[in-house]
Amino acid sequence: MKKCIFLFFVFCMIANFAAADDKDLCLSIGLEFGVENISKSDDDDNIYYLMPLLLYENSFFNKTLDVYAELEYTFGLTKKDYGDGDEVIPQSIYFDLIVGYNLRFGSASTLSFILENEFDKFIISPRSTGGPNLTGIFTPAVNFNQNFSFGDLFARLGAPLTYFDKGAGTTMGLDFTIGWNSTFGLGIEAKLRTLLFPGSDVGYNGFETIFSYQTGSVYVEVETIFPREISGEGVKITPEFDYSWWNFTFYVKCEFSGIGASGAGVRITPAIGVKYSY
């Protein structure tokens, strides 16, 4: 898999010079530091981590083809005992690849066909002998964007197929997203998630919202996820603040998860990071 990811970025670099809409490399590198479970009073329960990241985003052929790729490698700074008596350093990989083809109708309407493959969770350690160590999500989607004088309105329909290793099966859903990007920096996005397969769990699967605002070098975002079973998983809220200077972006965020879950406290994970764009 590592070879495939490396070859993909090499291909993008070559294609960038051949057919990209600009001459920048369109690459971003970054580093994030965070603390998982900081809400626990016992420091032994905390996980301090570093996460190097690599991003690529560009448009080709007069913005007909969009490509986005993200690679993150998270590793703990201390070893942890996960119950089997053997202390290991937690490590995981996140990878997301999105390819979109755009059809324009006049100067205000765009219909996009999108394919996305996401390794939402690829655990290197600690390895589980029971549950899956890999969770992937393959999503074909259709997006329609309409430009108005007050901003852009868009609607997206996606069919995520979630797959696991170790023969843990698959699930299939249907997501519907609507959003508005204003002309003065405000952005609003709402997503309804439903589950179509397996048949015993069809129906409502969750709801997500993203509120954002950008003015000059400052960007603020608040993402909220409401799962199907709030008492089991809890609501997750993640505020983020970004500041851009030259080619650098400095950010701070904090994830509050497990809100409203029965029998568990709120899990707090703050993080700071920096990205440099070429």
C-alpha positions as CSV (number, residue, x, y, z in Angstrom):
1,M,0.0,0.0,0.0
2,K,2.8,2.4,0.8
3,K,4.3,1.9,-2.7
4,C,0.8,2.6,-4.2
5,I,0.5,5.8,-2.2
6,F,4.0,6.9,-3.2
7,L,3.4,6.2,-6.9
8,F,0.2,8.2,-6.7
9,F,2.0,11.3,-5.5
10,V,4.7,10.9,-8.2
11,F,2.0,10.6,-10.8
12,C,0.3,13.8,-9.5
13,M,3.6,15.7,-9.5
14,I,4.3,14.7,-13.2
15,A,0.7,15.4,-14.3
16,N,0.9,18.8,-12.4
17,F,3.5,20.1,-14.8
18,A,1.9,18.6,-17.8
19,A,-1.7,19.7,-17.5
20,A,-2.4,21.6,-14.2
21,D,-4.2,24.9,-14.2
22,D,-1.3,26.6,-12.3
23,K,2.4,26.1,-11.9
24,D,2.5,25.7,-8.2
25,L,3.2,22.2,-6.7
26,C,-0.1,22.3,-4.9
27,L,1.5,20.3,-2.0
28,S,1.2,21.0,1.7
29,I,3.2,19.4,4.4
30,G,2.4,19.7,8.1
31,L,2.9,18.5,11.6
32,E,0.3,18.2,14.4
33,F,0.7,17.6,18.1
34,G,-2.1,16.5,20.3
35,V,-3.2,14.8,23.5
36,E,-5.9,12.2,23.5
37,N,-8.2,11.7,26.5
38,I,-6.8,14.8,28.3
39,S,-10.1,14.8,30.4
40,K,-8.8,11.9,32.4
41,S,-7.1,13.0,35.6
42,D,-4.6,10.2,35.5
43,D,-1.8,11.1,33.1
44,D,-1.2,7.4,32.3
45,D,-4.5,7.4,30.4
46,N,-3.4,10.2,28.1
47,I,-1.9,9.6,24.7
48,Y,0.5,12.3,23.4
49,Y,0.9,12.0,19.7
50,L,2.6,13.5,16.7
51,M,1.0,13.4,13.2
52,P,3.0,14.3,10.1
53,L,0.7,15.0,7.1
54,L,0.9,15.4,3.4
55,L,-1.8,17.1,1.2
56,Y,-2.2,17.4,-2.6
57,E,-4.9,19.4,-4.3
58,N,-5.1,20.6,-7.8
59,S,-7.4,21.0,-10.9
60,F,-6.5,19.9,-14.4
61,F,-7.8,20.6,-18.0
62,N,-9.3,24.0,-17.3
63,K,-10.8,22.8,-13.9
64,T,-12.6,19.9,-15.5
65,L,-10.8,17.3,-13.3
66,D,-10.2,17.8,-9.6
67,V,-7.8,15.7,-7.5
68,Y,-7.4,15.7,-3.8
69,A,-5.2,13.4,-1.7
70,E,-4.4,13.4,2.0
71,L,-2.0,11.2,4.0
72,E,-1.6,11.3,7.7
73,Y,0.6,9.1,10.0
74,T,-0.1,9.2,13.7
75,F,2.2,7.8,16.3
76,G,2.2,8.0,20.1
77,L,5.1,9.5,22.0
78,T,4.9,6.9,24.8
79,K,4.3,3.2,25.0
80,K,0.9,2.0,26.3
81,D,-0.3,-1.3,27.8
82,Y,-3.6,-2.3,26.1
83,G,-4.4,-5.2,28.4
84,D,-2.2,-8.0,27.1
85,G,0.9,-7.1,29.2
86,D,2.9,-6.0,26.1
87,E,3.5,-2.2,25.8
88,V,3.4,-0.8,22.3
89,I,3.5,2.6,20.6
90,P,0.1,3.3,19.1
91,Q,0.4,4.0,15.3
92,S,-2.2,4.5,12.6
93,I,-2.5,5.8,9.0
94,Y,-5.3,7.9,7.5
95,F,-5.5,8.2,3.7
96,D,-8.1,9.9,1.5
97,L,-8.2,10.2,-2.3
98,I,-10.9,12.1,-4.1
99,V,-11.2,12.5,-7.9
100,G,-14.0,14.7,-9.4
101,Y,-15.1,15.4,-13.0
102,N,-16.9,18.6,-13.5
103,L,-19.6,19.5,-16.2
104,R,-20.4,23.2,-16.4
105,F,-23.8,24.5,-17.6
106,G,-23.2,28.2,-18.4
107,S,-21.2,30.2,-16.0
108,A,-23.3,29.5,-12.8
109,S,-24.1,25.8,-12.7
110,T,-21.7,22.8,-12.2
111,L,-22.5,19.1,-12.0
112,S,-19.7,17.0,-10.5
113,F,-19.2,13.2,-10.5
114,I,-17.0,12.2,-7.6
115,L,-15.2,9.1,-6.5
116,E,-13.6,8.9,-3.0
117,N,-11.7,6.2,-1.3
118,E,-10.9,6.8,2.4
119,F,-8.9,4.7,4.8
120,D,-10.7,6.1,7.8
121,K,-8.8,3.9,10.2
122,F,-5.7,1.7,9.4
123,I,-4.2,0.6,12.7
124,I,-0.6,-0.4,12.6
125,S,-0.4,-1.0,16.4
126,P,-1.7,-2.3,18.6
127,R,-3.0,-5.0,16.2
128,S,-6.3,-6.6,17.1
129,T,-6.7,-10.4,16.7
130,G,-10.5,-10.0,16.8
131,G,-11.9,-6.8,15.4
132,P,-10.8,-5.1,12.2
133,N,-7.6,-3.2,11.9
134,L,-8.7,-1.4,8.7
135,T,-11.8,0.5,8.0
136,G,-12.2,1.9,4.5
137,I,-15.0,3.9,2.9
138,F,-15.6,4.0,-0.9
139,T,-18.0,6.7,-1.9
140,P,-19.4,7.5,-5.4
141,A,-21.2,10.8,-5.3
142,V,-22.9,13.4,-7.5
143,N,-22.7,17.1,-6.6
144,F,-24.6,20.0,-8.1
145,N,-23.5,23.6,-7.4
146,Q,-25.5,26.8,-8.3
147,N,-24.0,30.3,-8.1
148,F,-26.2,33.2,-7.0
149,S,-25.5,36.8,-6.2
150,F,-25.6,35.9,-2.5
151,G,-23.2,32.9,-2.8
152,D,-23.1,29.2,-3.8
153,L,-25.8,26.7,-3.0
154,F,-24.9,23.0,-3.4
155,A,-26.4,19.6,-3.0
156,R,-24.6,16.3,-2.9
157,L,-25.8,12.7,-3.0
158,G,-23.3,9.9,-2.0
159,A,-23.5,6.2,-1.5
160,P,-20.7,5.2,0.9
161,L,-19.7,1.6,1.0
162,T,-17.8,0.8,4.3
163,Y,-15.5,-2.2,4.2
164,F,-13.4,-3.9,6.9
165,D,-10.5,-6.4,6.9
166,K,-10.7,-9.8,8.7
167,G,-13.9,-10.6,6.9
168,A,-15.9,-8.3,9.1
169,G,-18.4,-7.5,6.4
170,T,-19.5,-4.4,4.7
171,T,-22.2,-1.7,5.1
172,M,-23.9,0.5,2.5
173,G,-25.5,3.8,3.0
174,L,-26.9,6.9,1.4
175,D,-25.8,10.4,2.3
176,F,-27.6,13.7,1.4
177,T,-25.7,17.0,1.9
178,I,-26.9,20.5,1.3
179,G,-24.8,23.6,1.9
180,W,-24.3,27.3,1.3
181,N,-21.1,29.3,0.8
182,S,-21.8,33.0,1.2
183,T,-20.1,35.9,-0.5
184,F,-19.0,37.3,2.8
185,G,-17.2,34.2,4.2
186,L,-19.9,32.3,6.0
187,G,-20.3,28.6,5.2
188,I,-23.1,26.2,6.3
189,E,-23.2,22.5,5.5
190,A,-25.6,19.8,6.7
191,K,-25.4,16.1,6.0
192,L,-28.1,13.4,6.6
193,R,-26.7,9.8,6.7
194,T,-28.8,6.7,6.2
195,L,-28.0,3.0,6.3
196,L,-29.3,0.7,3.6
197,F,-27.4,-2.5,4.3
198,P,-27.4,-4.7,6.3
199,G,-31.2,-4.8,6.1
200,S,-31.7,-5.2,9.8
201,D,-30.4,-1.7,10.5
202,V,-31.9,0.3,7.7
203,G,-32.9,3.9,8.2
204,Y,-31.5,7.0,9.9
205,N,-27.8,6.6,10.7
206,G,-26.7,10.1,11.8
207,F,-26.6,13.8,11.1
208,E,-23.7,16.2,10.7
209,T,-23.3,20.0,10.5
210,I,-20.4,22.3,9.7
211,F,-20.4,26.0,10.3
212,S,-17.4,28.0,9.1
213,Y,-16.4,31.6,8.6
214,Q,-13.4,33.1,6.9
215,T,-12.2,36.7,6.8
216,G,-8.7,37.5,5.5
217,S,-6.2,35.3,7.1
218,V,-8.6,33.9,9.8
219,Y,-10.7,30.8,9.4
220,V,-13.0,29.4,12.1
221,E,-15.0,26.1,11.8
222,V,-17.3,24.1,14.1
223,E,-18.2,20.5,13.1
224,T,-20.9,18.6,15.0
225,I,-21.7,14.9,14.5
226,F,-24.9,13.4,15.9
227,P,-24.8,9.6,15.7
228,R,-27.9,7.3,15.4
229,E,-27.5,6.2,19.0
230,I,-26.5,9.2,21.1
231,S,-26.6,7.2,24.3
232,G,-24.1,4.7,22.9
233,E,-21.6,6.8,21.0
234,G,-22.4,10.4,22.1
235,V,-22.3,13.6,20.1
236,K,-18.9,14.9,18.8
237,I,-18.1,18.6,18.5
238,T,-14.8,19.9,17.0
239,P,-14.1,23.6,16.9
240,E,-11.0,24.8,15.0
241,F,-9.2,28.1,14.5
242,D,-6.8,28.7,11.6
243,Y,-4.5,31.6,10.9
244,S,-2.6,31.9,7.6
245,W,0.6,33.8,7.1
246,W,2.6,33.7,3.9
247,N,2.6,30.0,2.9
248,F,2.0,28.9,6.5
249,T,-1.2,27.9,8.2
250,F,-1.2,27.6,12.0
251,Y,-4.2,26.0,13.6
252,V,-5.6,24.9,17.0
253,K,-8.6,22.6,17.5
254,C,-10.2,20.6,20.2
255,E,-12.4,17.5,19.8
256,F,-15.1,16.9,22.4
257,S,-16.5,13.4,21.9
258,G,-18.9,11.1,23.9
259,I,-21.2,14.0,24.8
260,G,-24.5,12.5,26.1
261,A,-23.3,8.9,26.0
262,S,-24.4,6.8,29.0
263,G,-21.8,5.5,31.4
264,A,-18.9,7.5,30.0
265,G,-17.4,10.9,30.4
266,V,-16.6,13.4,27.7
267,R,-13.4,12.6,25.9
268,I,-11.4,15.8,25.2
269,T,-8.6,15.8,22.6
270,P,-6.8,19.2,22.0
271,A,-4.3,19.6,19.2
272,I,-2.1,22.3,17.6
273,G,-0.5,22.2,14.2
274,V,1.2,23.9,11.3
275,K,1.1,23.4,7.5
276,Y,3.3,24.8,4.8
277,S,2.0,25.0,1.2
278,Y,4.2,25.1,-1.9
